[in-house]
Amino acid sequence: MDQMPKVQIYHNPACGTSRNTLALIRNAGIEPEVIEYLVTPPSKDQLIKLIQDSGLSVREVLRKNVDPYTELNLDDASWTDEKLIDAMLEHPILINRPLVVTDLGTRLCRPSEVVLDILPLPQLKAFAKEDGEVIIDEQGNRVK
């Protein structure tokens, strides 16, 4: 029997992009490990690995449109990557989302259809985002 591909999503159910990404994963017939990172934040080692594996800089994974970013003055260049990671661990809302991990890679899925690049299985049916934007057509093809 084939084993289900292992997929993890660092998810915020209050975020539309995160909900759309999770729905795209499920549209491929995959039930991922859902990690609500605001409830269960990654460890420092896990966060560093997520950032490294995504190919992004620490600042690219940092969420800027939330209160702690402004309150801590995180746009100040004196913040080192290590200090930024510590701030993200202390205030998990600073971690941009959704981050998805599969055997094919780790991606910050903004926009949500970025997840299609790392899913090991094809989409099973048509899919539209919550706002109605069609991502997968009736033939199962990605709409560009």
Salt bridges, closest charged atoms under 4 A:
GLU31 OE2 - ARG26 NH2 2.86
ASP53 OD2 - LYS49 NZ 2.75
GLU82 OE2 - LYS44 NZ 3.52
ASP86 OD1 - LYS44 NZ 3.08
GLU90 OE2 - HIS91 NE2 3.71
GLU113 OE1 - LYS129 NZ 2.90
ASP117 OD1 - ARG142 NH1 2.86
GLU130 OE2 - ARG19 NE 2.62
GLU133 OE1 - LYS129 NZ 3.53
